[in-house]
Structure formats: structure tokens, C-alpha cells
Amino acid sequence: MMNLICKQNCKVCFAEPVCAMDAIIVQEKAVYVETDKCIGCGTCRFACIEWSLDKALKEKTTDWLKGMA
């Protein structure tokens, strides 16, 4: 299952390169988390909140990232 993280308003997705599990997927100007791969470490969330334009993951929990919420 894939959850939509954001519509990628940033020039570069900061969450994708920091994901150790390759669970972040950028396609068609949107960013998704593949919940089957996500381990809920929160690294993508930290990168998004610190460096992104729209802070898309600020209100999301690690349970949401893993598809459990």
C-alpha cells in the first residue's frame, strides 16, 4: 500500500534520499511512502520538517507512515 505524503511543492524531495528502506517513491510530481517497506524510523519525517518547503510530514505519525493509522 502507498500513502500520499505530498504533491511535491519542493524542487527536490528531501525525504527520498534519507530513507534507508527505499520506501519513499517520487512519481508524477507526488511523493508516496510504500507502507510495506517502511519501518517507521521517522528519518523522512525529520528531513521533510527541517528542510522542505511545505512541511508535509509535520502532522503525520510514524504509525501513519507504516500504514497503521
MARMITOR-577708 format. One record per atom (N, C-alpha, C): x, y, z; atom name; residue in one letter; residue number from 1. Coordinates in nm, 3 decimals. Each point is the difference from the previous one (the first is absolute). Layout:
BEGIN
X;Y;Z;CA;a;NUM
...
//
This chain:
BEGIN
0.084;-0.118;0.000;N;m;1
-0.084;0.118;0.000;CA;m;1
0.089;0.125;0.000;C;m;1
-0.048;0.103;-0.067;N;m;2
0.076;0.124;-0.004;CA;m;2
-0.085;0.113;0.055;C;m;2
0.059;0.080;0.089;N;n;3
-0.064;0.120;0.053;CA;n;3
0.059;0.121;-0.068;C;n;3
-0.085;0.092;-0.042;N;l;4
0.046;0.126;-0.059;CA;l;4
0.054;0.088;0.110;C;l;4
0.127;0.040;-0.014;N;i;5
0.061;0.090;0.098;CA;i;5
-0.029;0.144;-0.039;C;i;5
0.030;0.035;-0.124;N;c;6
-0.024;0.138;-0.045;CA;c;6
-0.003;0.008;-0.152;C;c;6
-0.040;0.114;-0.049;N;k;7
-0.004;0.027;-0.144;CA;k;7
0.132;0.057;-0.050;C;k;7
0.103;-0.010;0.078;N;q;8
0.136;0.046;-0.028;CA;q;8
0.007;0.143;-0.050;C;q;8
-0.015;0.091;0.094;N;n;9
0.017;0.141;-0.029;CA;n;9
0.146;0.042;0.006;C;n;9
0.086;-0.089;0.046;N;c;10
0.144;0.028;0.007;CA;c;10
0.065;-0.037;-0.133;C;c;10
0.109;0.066;-0.032;N;k;11
0.073;-0.036;-0.121;CA;k;11
0.060;-0.139;0.011;C;k;11
0.040;-0.036;0.122;N;v;12
0.060;-0.131;0.028;CA;v;12
-0.071;-0.058;0.122;C;v;12
-0.031;-0.128;-0.005;N;c;13
-0.059;-0.066;0.116;CA;c;13
0.112;-0.033;0.098;C;c;13
-0.007;0.056;0.119;N;f;14
0.103;-0.024;0.100;CA;f;14
-0.019;-0.134;0.071;C;f;14
-0.122;-0.052;0.000;N;a;15
-0.028;-0.127;0.068;CA;a;15
0.055;-0.120;-0.076;C;a;15
-0.004;0.003;-0.131;N;e;16
0.040;-0.117;-0.081;CA;e;16
0.145;-0.045;0.022;C;e;16
0.099;0.087;-0.008;N;p;17
0.138;-0.048;0.011;CA;p;17
0.040;-0.047;0.140;C;p;17
-0.074;0.037;0.104;N;v;18
0.038;-0.041;0.135;CA;v;18
-0.066;-0.131;0.044;C;v;18
-0.090;-0.052;-0.079;N;c;19
-0.071;-0.122;0.038;CA;c;19
0.089;-0.123;-0.021;C;c;19
0.034;-0.065;0.110;N;a;20
0.088;-0.118;-0.005;CA;a;20
-0.069;-0.121;-0.062;C;a;20
-0.131;0.000;-0.002;N;m;21
-0.075;-0.114;-0.052;CA;m;21
-0.051;0.022;-0.142;C;m;21
0.035;0.112;-0.060;N;d;22
-0.050;0.036;-0.134;CA;d;22
-0.153;-0.006;-0.007;C;d;22
-0.064;0.046;0.105;N;a;23
-0.146;-0.004;0.008;CA;a;23
-0.064;0.128;-0.054;C;a;23
0.080;0.102;-0.026;N;i;24
-0.053;0.127;-0.052;CA;i;24
0.010;-0.004;-0.152;C;i;24
-0.112;0.025;-0.065;N;i;25
-0.007;-0.006;-0.146;CA;i;25
-0.049;0.134;-0.053;C;i;25
0.074;0.057;-0.095;N;v;26
-0.039;0.125;-0.064;CA;v;26
-0.044;-0.036;-0.141;C;v;26
-0.125;0.033;-0.031;N;q;27
-0.049;-0.024;-0.136;CA;q;27
-0.110;0.098;-0.034;C;q;27
0.000;0.046;-0.123;N;e;28
-0.102;0.091;-0.050;CA;e;28
-0.027;0.119;0.093;C;e;28
0.107;0.065;0.044;N;k;29
-0.007;0.119;0.084;CA;k;29
-0.072;-0.024;0.132;C;k;29
0.013;-0.122;0.053;N;a;30
-0.055;-0.032;0.132;CA;a;30
0.098;-0.093;0.071;C;a;30
-0.006;0.001;0.133;N;v;31
0.089;-0.082;0.081;CA;v;31
-0.085;-0.096;0.083;C;v;31
0.037;-0.127;-0.004;N;y;32
-0.073;-0.105;0.071;CA;y;32
0.093;-0.074;0.093;C;y;32
-0.058;-0.063;0.103;N;v;33
0.074;-0.094;0.083;CA;v;33
-0.061;-0.138;-0.026;C;v;33
0.086;-0.095;-0.031;N;e;34
-0.045;-0.138;-0.018;CA;e;34
-0.004;-0.065;0.138;C;e;34
-0.120;-0.019;0.051;N;t;35
-0.018;-0.041;0.139;CA;t;35
0.055;-0.140;0.029;C;t;35
0.006;-0.086;-0.101;N;d;36
0.054;-0.135;0.021;CA;d;36
0.150;0.002;0.028;C;d;36
0.069;0.101;-0.050;N;k;37
0.144;0.012;0.021;CA;k;37
0.038;0.085;0.121;C;k;37
-0.088;0.093;0.037;N;c;38
0.030;0.096;0.106;CA;c;38
0.014;-0.069;0.136;C;c;38
0.105;0.036;0.073;N;i;39
0.021;-0.054;0.135;CA;i;39
-0.034;0.103;0.109;C;i;39
-0.043;0.119;-0.043;N;g;40
-0.043;0.102;0.095;CA;g;40
0.111;0.069;0.075;C;g;40
0.119;0.007;-0.058;N;c;41
0.114;0.061;0.070;CA;c;41
-0.015;0.152;0.014;C;c;41
-0.077;0.063;-0.089;N;g;42
-0.025;0.143;0.009;CA;g;42
0.105;0.089;-0.064;C;g;42
0.100;-0.058;-0.063;N;t;43
0.105;0.079;-0.065;CA;t;43
-0.059;0.088;-0.110;C;t;43
-0.090;-0.053;-0.079;N;c;44
-0.063;0.077;-0.107;CA;c;44
-0.080;0.117;0.057;C;c;44
-0.068;-0.026;0.110;N;r;45
-0.080;0.103;0.066;CA;r;45
0.089;0.114;0.048;C;r;45
0.113;-0.035;0.063;N;f;46
0.094;0.101;0.046;CA;f;46
0.053;0.084;-0.117;C;f;46
0.040;-0.065;-0.109;N;a;47
0.054;0.071;-0.116;CA;a;47
-0.105;0.093;-0.059;C;a;47
-0.123;-0.047;-0.011;N;c;48
-0.107;0.082;-0.056;CA;c;48
-0.028;0.122;0.088;C;c;48
-0.012;-0.023;0.129;N;i;49
-0.031;0.110;0.091;CA;i;49
0.113;0.104;0.004;C;i;49
0.124;-0.045;-0.002;N;e;50
0.114;0.091;0.010;CA;e;50
0.028;0.077;-0.128;C;e;50
-0.010;-0.067;-0.117;N;w;51
0.052;0.062;-0.122;CA;w;51
-0.101;0.025;-0.111;C;w;51
-0.121;-0.056;0.010;N;s;52
-0.092;0.014;-0.112;CA;s;52
-0.072;0.133;0.000;C;s;52
-0.064;0.027;-0.112;N;l;53
-0.076;0.124;-0.018;CA;l;53
-0.134;-0.005;0.073;C;l;53
-0.069;-0.113;-0.007;N;d;54
-0.136;-0.005;0.053;CA;d;54
-0.018;-0.083;0.128;C;d;54
0.106;-0.061;0.051;N;k;55
-0.006;-0.073;0.128;CA;k;55
-0.111;-0.105;0.001;C;k;55
-0.013;-0.076;-0.110;N;a;56
-0.112;-0.092;-0.019;CA;a;56
-0.012;-0.107;0.108;C;a;56
0.110;-0.042;0.059;N;l;57
-0.004;-0.109;0.098;CA;l;57
-0.010;0.048;0.145;C;l;57
-0.013;0.130;0.020;N;k;58
0.001;0.055;0.136;CA;k;58
-0.111;-0.059;0.088;C;k;58
-0.117;-0.019;-0.054;N;e;59
-0.113;-0.051;0.077;CA;e;59
-0.017;-0.151;-0.010;C;e;59
0.084;-0.068;-0.078;N;k;60
-0.012;-0.145;-0.017;CA;k;60
0.078;-0.073;0.108;C;k;60
-0.052;-0.111;0.045;N;t;61
0.067;-0.081;0.102;CA;t;61
0.076;-0.114;-0.066;C;t;61
0.088;-0.065;0.075;N;t;62
0.070;-0.116;-0.057;CA;t;62
-0.097;-0.114;-0.025;C;t;62
-0.108;-0.011;0.076;N;d;63
-0.102;-0.101;-0.029;CA;d;63
-0.066;0.028;-0.134;C;d;63
-0.023;0.127;-0.031;N;w;64
-0.057;0.035;-0.131;CA;w;64
0.097;-0.038;-0.111;C;w;64
0.130;0.028;0.021;N;l;65
0.099;-0.035;-0.101;CA;l;65
0.000;-0.149;-0.029;C;l;65
-0.018;-0.082;0.102;N;k;66
-0.001;-0.145;-0.017;CA;k;66
-0.136;-0.053;-0.044;C;k;66
-0.097;0.087;-0.017;N;g;67
-0.132;-0.041;-0.046;CA;g;67
-0.087;-0.058;0.109;C;g;67
0.031;0.033;0.124;N;m;68
-0.074;-0.057;0.113;CA;m;68
-0.102;0.095;0.059;C;m;68
-0.005;0.121;-0.051;N;a;69
-0.095;0.097;0.057;CA;a;69
-0.091;0.055;-0.106;C;a;69
//
